[in-house]
């Protein structure tokens, strides 16, 4: 292989697999002499790749962890696998997924060849995930997320169609600041050009996002960060409840079955704990989350949640009574 840049990329791809490569095997794989391999290894080191060498008859090479991550070289199958995984997670609001995942997806999809983008889309469209969802059927198009992430990172104005909570459809022109994930939903914090003020947008209500190409100088957000701004915005736009409940189970058991943003239960004993949290989530969703902890529990407040659980329990009991005796399905 006489093309030095292509050979270096192939060499880097081999070294990024978790094994040690004898110099003679690398030379054979790339069709060059061991001396050329040694020179190429030095070139990679000069570029910042931490290639380690071990002593031996042939010598061995492996890529070690460095202080900073150098660019990765992925083959077609690896690139498709990573893109599909990131799109699936982003599109269905998996609990715990971070904005970094969306930024990574935006970067990856930007450089994917068209043939690979087609494969990613085909595989994504042919797959139906089983997820708990957000309780209201809201899902997020990963293409919308990546368009927003790219515009925010590149400080580029963004146009999109938006559906408000009452169903009104509008067109927005914004300066995107940052995406925020609450675990169940994605939000965009942005400066609305027409309204001359900061706004938050539910991403599942956004469609037809389009980066205009017009750059902007980032404005100062009226909060410590986007998460704080979103929290204040949500608190002022929908009811907030203080939820207090006790569980007949160890605190670590209950914590493992509740989303982290609800807070950490406080142990009351070896087999009981208490959750005291504030949330703007719907009563229906809170009742569902508490019920699937899979242990006895008591809700002390709010009264609205107690009443909702009482009605839900009655409906479930009536449904069980109507089920024919001995019929399991």
C-alpha positions as CSV (number, residue, x, y, z in Angstrom):
1,X,0.0,0.0,0.0
2,X,1.9,3.1,-1.3
3,X,-0.8,5.7,-0.3
4,X,0.7,6.9,3.0
5,X,-2.5,8.7,4.4
6,X,-4.7,5.7,3.6
7,X,-2.1,3.3,5.1
8,X,-2.0,5.4,8.3
9,X,-5.8,5.2,8.6
10,X,-5.8,1.5,8.1
11,X,-3.0,1.1,10.6
12,X,-4.9,3.2,13.1
13,X,-8.0,1.2,12.6
14,X,-6.1,-2.0,13.4
15,X,-4.5,-0.5,16.5
16,X,-7.9,0.6,17.9
17,X,-9.0,-3.0,18.3
18,X,-8.3,-4.3,21.9
19,X,-5.2,-6.4,21.2
20,X,-1.5,-6.2,20.7
21,X,-0.2,-6.4,17.1
22,X,3.2,-7.8,16.2
23,X,5.1,-5.6,13.8
24,X,5.4,-8.4,11.3
25,X,1.6,-9.0,11.3
26,X,0.9,-5.3,10.7
27,X,3.4,-5.3,7.9
28,X,1.8,-8.3,6.3
29,X,-1.7,-6.9,6.7
30,X,-0.7,-3.6,5.1
31,X,1.7,-5.0,2.5
32,X,4.7,-3.0,3.6
33,X,8.0,-3.7,5.3
34,X,8.4,-3.8,9.1
35,X,10.6,-0.7,8.7
36,X,7.7,1.2,7.1
37,X,5.5,0.1,10.0
38,X,8.0,1.5,12.5
39,X,8.0,4.9,10.6
40,X,4.2,4.9,10.5
41,X,4.0,4.3,14.2
42,X,6.2,7.3,14.8
43,X,4.0,9.4,12.5
44,X,1.0,8.4,14.6
45,X,2.8,9.3,17.8
46,X,3.6,12.7,16.3
47,X,-0.1,13.2,15.7
48,X,-0.9,12.5,19.3
49,X,-1.9,8.9,19.3
50,X,-0.4,7.1,22.3
51,X,1.0,3.9,20.6
52,X,2.8,1.7,23.0
53,X,5.5,-0.8,21.9
54,X,6.6,-4.0,23.7
55,X,9.9,-5.8,23.5
56,X,10.2,-9.1,21.7
57,X,11.4,-10.8,18.6
58,X,9.0,-8.9,16.3
59,X,7.9,-6.2,18.7
60,X,4.3,-5.5,19.5
61,X,2.1,-2.4,19.3
62,X,-1.1,-1.4,21.0
63,X,-3.0,1.9,21.3
64,X,-3.1,3.0,25.0
65,X,-5.4,5.4,26.7
66,X,-4.1,9.0,26.5
67,X,-4.8,12.3,28.2
68,X,-7.1,13.3,25.4
69,X,-9.1,11.1,23.0
70,X,-7.7,11.2,19.4
71,X,-10.1,10.8,16.4
72,X,-11.5,7.4,16.0
73,X,-11.5,5.4,12.8
74,X,-14.6,3.3,12.3
75,X,-15.4,0.8,9.7
76,X,-18.8,0.7,8.0
77,X,-20.4,-1.8,10.4
78,X,-19.1,0.0,13.5
79,X,-20.3,3.4,12.3
80,X,-23.8,2.0,11.5
81,X,-24.0,0.2,14.9
82,X,-23.1,3.4,16.9
83,X,-25.4,5.6,14.9
84,X,-28.4,3.2,15.3
85,X,-27.7,2.9,19.0
86,X,-27.5,6.7,19.5
87,X,-30.6,7.3,17.4
88,X,-32.6,4.7,19.3
89,X,-31.7,6.2,22.6
90,X,-32.3,9.8,21.7
91,X,-35.5,9.1,19.8
92,X,-37.2,7.4,22.8
93,X,-35.9,9.5,25.7
94,X,-34.2,6.7,27.5
95,X,-33.8,7.6,31.2
96,X,-30.3,8.9,31.9
97,X,-29.3,9.7,28.4
98,X,-27.2,12.9,28.3
99,X,-27.0,15.7,25.8
100,X,-23.5,14.5,25.0
101,X,-25.1,11.5,23.2
102,X,-27.0,13.8,20.9
103,X,-23.9,15.9,20.2
104,X,-22.1,12.7,19.3
105,X,-24.9,11.6,17.0
106,X,-24.9,15.0,15.3
107,X,-21.2,14.8,14.6
108,X,-21.4,11.2,13.4
109,X,-24.4,11.7,11.1
110,X,-22.7,14.8,9.6
111,X,-19.8,12.7,8.3
112,X,-21.5,9.5,7.4
113,X,-21.5,8.7,3.7
114,X,-24.9,8.6,2.1
115,X,-24.8,4.8,1.7
116,X,-24.3,4.5,5.5
117,X,-27.0,7.1,6.3
118,X,-29.4,5.0,4.2
119,X,-28.5,1.8,6.1
120,X,-28.9,3.6,9.5
121,X,-32.4,4.9,8.5
122,X,-33.5,1.5,7.1
123,X,-32.5,-0.3,10.2
124,X,-34.1,2.3,12.5
125,X,-37.3,2.2,10.5
126,X,-37.5,-1.6,10.6
127,X,-37.1,-1.7,14.3
128,X,-39.9,-1.2,16.9
129,X,-38.5,-0.6,20.4
130,X,-40.4,-1.6,23.6
131,X,-40.2,1.5,25.8
132,X,-42.2,2.9,28.7
133,X,-42.3,6.3,26.9
134,X,-43.3,9.5,28.6
135,X,-46.8,8.7,29.6
136,X,-48.4,10.9,26.9
137,X,-47.2,9.2,23.7
138,X,-44.6,11.9,23.1
139,X,-41.6,10.7,21.1
140,X,-38.7,12.6,19.7
141,X,-37.4,12.4,16.1
142,X,-33.6,11.9,16.4
143,X,-33.2,14.0,13.2
144,X,-34.8,16.9,15.0
145,X,-32.5,16.5,18.0
146,X,-29.4,16.3,15.8
147,X,-30.4,19.4,13.8
148,X,-30.9,21.3,17.0
149,X,-27.7,20.1,18.5
150,X,-25.7,21.0,15.4
151,X,-27.3,24.5,15.3
152,X,-26.6,25.2,18.9
153,X,-23.0,24.0,18.7
154,X,-22.4,26.0,15.5
155,X,-24.2,29.2,16.8
156,X,-26.6,29.1,13.8
157,X,-30.1,30.4,13.8
158,X,-32.8,27.8,13.5
159,X,-36.3,27.8,12.0
160,X,-39.0,25.2,12.9
161,X,-42.7,24.6,13.1
162,X,-44.0,24.4,16.6
163,X,-47.2,23.1,18.2
164,X,-48.1,24.6,21.5
165,X,-49.8,22.8,24.4
166,X,-53.3,23.9,23.2
167,X,-52.6,22.7,19.7
168,X,-51.8,26.1,18.1
169,X,-49.3,25.8,15.3
170,X,-46.7,28.5,14.8
171,X,-43.4,29.1,13.0
172,X,-40.4,30.1,15.1
173,X,-37.0,31.6,14.4
174,X,-34.6,31.1,17.3
175,X,-31.0,31.3,18.5
176,X,-30.6,27.8,20.0
177,X,-28.7,27.8,23.3
178,X,-28.8,24.2,24.6
179,X,-30.8,21.0,24.7
180,X,-31.9,19.7,28.1
181,X,-33.1,16.2,28.8
182,X,-35.4,15.6,31.8
183,X,-35.3,11.8,31.3
184,X,-38.8,11.6,29.9
185,X,-38.7,14.6,27.5
186,X,-36.2,16.8,25.6
187,X,-36.4,20.6,25.7
188,X,-34.7,23.3,23.7
189,X,-33.7,26.5,25.5
190,X,-33.4,29.2,22.9
191,X,-33.8,33.0,22.3
192,X,-36.9,33.6,20.3
193,X,-36.1,36.3,17.7
194,X,-39.7,37.4,17.0
195,X,-40.7,37.5,20.7
196,X,-37.4,39.1,21.8
197,X,-37.2,36.8,24.8
198,X,-35.9,33.5,26.0
199,X,-38.2,30.5,25.6
200,X,-38.2,26.7,26.1
201,X,-39.6,24.3,23.5
202,X,-40.6,20.7,23.9
203,X,-38.7,18.9,21.2
204,X,-41.5,16.4,20.5
205,X,-43.7,19.3,19.4
206,X,-41.1,20.6,16.9
207,X,-41.1,19.7,13.2
208,X,-39.3,20.8,10.1
209,X,-36.2,22.1,11.8
210,X,-34.0,24.1,9.4
211,X,-30.6,25.7,10.1
212,X,-30.7,29.0,8.3
213,X,-26.9,29.4,7.9
214,X,-27.1,32.8,9.8
215,X,-24.6,32.9,12.6
216,X,-25.2,34.7,15.9
217,X,-23.1,35.7,18.9
218,X,-24.4,33.8,22.0
219,X,-26.5,35.8,24.4
220,X,-26.2,35.7,28.1
221,X,-28.7,33.3,29.5
222,X,-30.7,34.7,32.5
223,X,-29.8,31.7,34.7
224,X,-26.8,29.8,35.8
225,X,-27.3,27.2,33.1
226,X,-29.9,25.8,30.7
227,X,-31.1,23.2,33.2
228,X,-31.9,25.9,35.9
229,X,-33.7,28.0,33.3
230,X,-35.8,25.1,32.2
231,X,-36.6,24.2,35.8
232,X,-37.8,27.7,36.5
233,X,-39.8,27.8,33.3
234,X,-41.6,24.6,34.0
235,X,-42.3,25.6,37.6
236,X,-44.1,28.7,36.4
237,X,-46.1,27.0,33.5
238,X,-47.6,23.9,35.1
239,X,-48.6,22.7,38.6
240,X,-45.8,21.6,40.9
241,X,-46.5,18.9,43.6
242,X,-44.7,17.9,46.7
243,X,-44.8,14.2,46.8
244,X,-44.2,12.4,50.1
245,X,-44.5,8.6,50.2
246,X,-43.1,5.8,52.4
247,X,-42.2,2.3,51.1
248,X,-42.0,-1.0,52.8
249,X,-38.6,-1.9,51.2
250,X,-34.9,-0.9,51.7
251,X,-33.9,2.5,50.3
252,X,-31.5,1.1,47.8
253,X,-34.2,-1.2,46.4
254,X,-36.7,1.7,45.9
255,X,-34.0,4.0,44.5
256,X,-33.1,1.4,41.8
257,X,-36.7,1.4,40.6
258,X,-37.3,5.2,40.5
259,X,-35.8,7.8,38.1
260,X,-32.9,9.6,39.6
261,X,-34.4,13.1,39.1
262,X,-37.1,12.2,41.7
263,X,-34.4,12.3,44.4
264,X,-33.0,9.6,46.7
265,X,-35.2,7.9,49.3
266,X,-34.2,8.3,53.0
267,X,-33.9,5.1,54.9
268,X,-36.3,4.8,57.9
269,X,-35.0,1.4,58.9
270,X,-33.6,-1.8,57.3
271,X,-36.8,-2.4,55.4
272,X,-38.5,0.9,55.0
273,X,-37.8,4.3,53.5
274,X,-39.3,7.7,52.7
275,X,-39.4,9.7,49.5
276,X,-39.9,13.5,49.8
277,X,-39.6,15.2,46.4
278,X,-41.1,18.1,44.3
279,X,-42.2,17.4,40.7
280,X,-44.2,19.0,37.9
281,X,-44.9,15.6,36.4
282,X,-48.6,14.6,35.9
283,X,-50.4,12.7,38.7
284,X,-51.1,9.9,36.3
285,X,-47.3,9.5,35.6
286,X,-46.4,9.7,39.3
287,X,-49.0,7.1,40.2
288,X,-47.6,4.8,37.5
289,X,-44.0,5.3,38.7
290,X,-44.8,4.6,42.4
291,X,-46.9,1.5,41.5
292,X,-44.2,-0.2,39.6
293,X,-41.7,0.0,42.4
294,X,-43.1,-3.5,43.3
295,X,-43.5,-3.1,47.1
296,X,-46.1,-1.8,49.5
297,X,-46.2,2.0,49.8
298,X,-48.3,4.8,51.3
299,X,-48.7,8.3,49.8
300,X,-49.0,11.0,52.4
301,X,-49.3,14.0,50.1
302,X,-50.5,15.5,47.9
303,X,-54.1,14.8,48.4
304,X,-54.7,14.9,44.7
305,X,-52.3,12.0,44.1
306,X,-54.0,10.0,46.9
307,X,-57.4,10.4,45.3
308,X,-55.9,9.5,41.9
309,X,-54.4,6.3,43.3
310,X,-57.7,5.4,45.0
311,X,-59.6,5.7,41.8
312,X,-56.9,3.8,39.9
313,X,-57.0,1.0,42.4
314,X,-60.7,0.8,42.2
315,X,-60.6,0.5,38.4
316,X,-57.9,-2.2,38.5
317,X,-59.9,-4.2,41.1
318,X,-63.1,-4.0,38.9
319,X,-61.1,-5.1,35.9
320,X,-59.7,-8.1,37.8
321,X,-63.2,-9.0,39.1
322,X,-64.6,-9.0,35.5
323,X,-61.9,-11.4,34.4
324,X,-63.4,-15.0,34.0
325,X,-62.3,-17.3,36.8
326,X,-59.1,-19.2,35.8
327,X,-58.4,-17.1,32.7
328,X,-54.9,-15.8,32.9
329,X,-55.0,-13.7,29.6
